[in-house]
Amino acid sequence: MSAILDLYRRANRVPVVGRGAFSLAFALKAPYFLTIAPTVLDLRPNLARIRVRKWWGVHNHIGTVHAIAVCNGLEMAMGALAEATIPPHLRWLPKGMQVDYLALSDSTLVAIAETDPSDWTGPGEVAVRVRAERRDGVVVVQGVIRLHVSERRR
């Protein structure tokens, strides 16, 4: 089990406080994540779910969650998934993101990242499927974040 996954599971033993502390600590690894007021809702190998709070700091000119804030949540979900999933002898770097904007982001969102276990067999490229859903379940953004996966230096 990865260190991040172990920490997440231990933090969740204290339901509200542990989840909040873990989410804050994870977001501090890349402080720009803090702009979306994230909460890690679920983290396990091949799946991460991050709440992206709708608040005035992420609004666009029409009062919905700005597209870049949504992408920030998707990238955080991808990073959490990658850290929880990647075998210890490998490392990852983001290579690119392609997303489609499908609907207005007019509520708090859940950013979801998913892979299959077979995606992590060795060096190469991993395509992480990402999507953001509104409270009513409508997918507002979906796409793929590609990762470059290589052997870890010894």
C-alpha positions, 0 to 999 in steps of 0.5 A: 500500500502506498504511503498516501493511501495508508495516511488517507485510511488512518486519517479517515478513522476520525471522520470529519476532522481526519478527512479535513486534515488529510485534504488540507495536507494533500492540497498543501503539496501543490498550494494552488489546489487550495483555491478550490477548497478541496475535500478528498471524498474517496481515495483508493487504487484506481479511483479518487473523488475530490469535492470542489466547493463552489464559492465566489473565489472560483466564480467566472463572469456568470457566477458558475465555477470557472473552467480552470477551477474545475480542471484544478479539481480534476488534476488534484483527483488525478494526482491523488489517484496516481499516488495511491495507485502507482507501483513503488518502482515507478514514478509519474509526471503529467503529460497533457490534459484534454477536456470537454466542457459539457454543462454549466458548473452551477453547484459544488462539484465532485472531480473524479479520476479513474484508471484500470489496474492493467494501466499500471503494469510498467513504464509508458503512458497512462490515460487517467479518465476524469470527469466533474459532476454537479450535485444533480449528477450531471457531468459538466466536464470530462476528459483524459489526463495523460501521464508519463510513467517511468522507472524510479531512479535507484 
